[in-house]
Amino acid sequence: MKVPGGKLLRVILKYEGERIVSVKFAGDFFAYPEEAIESLEEKLAGVSVKQVRGIVESELEGVRLYGVDAKSIVKGVWEAFG
């Protein structure tokens, strides 16, 4: 998906029912510290899609994001979920 500003966010999501099995984020964005995105991917594994917003907001608090924001990440997961 394209986020505001024209950057690309790719969400690769595997799920069973309403539970996220795994998620990977890729695209034209950066985070500082870099490991914040990997940590977010790990935190989202095994949770209900209904918990995504709270986890994303909590995990990305204080993280500098360039080319994407937390709201766009939540939207990307929900869109990938279908």
ABEGO torsion letter per residue (X at the ends): XBBBGGBBBBBBBBBBEABBABBBBBEBBBBOBAAAAAAAAAAABGBBAAAAAAAAAAAABGBBBBGBBAAAAAAAAAAAAX
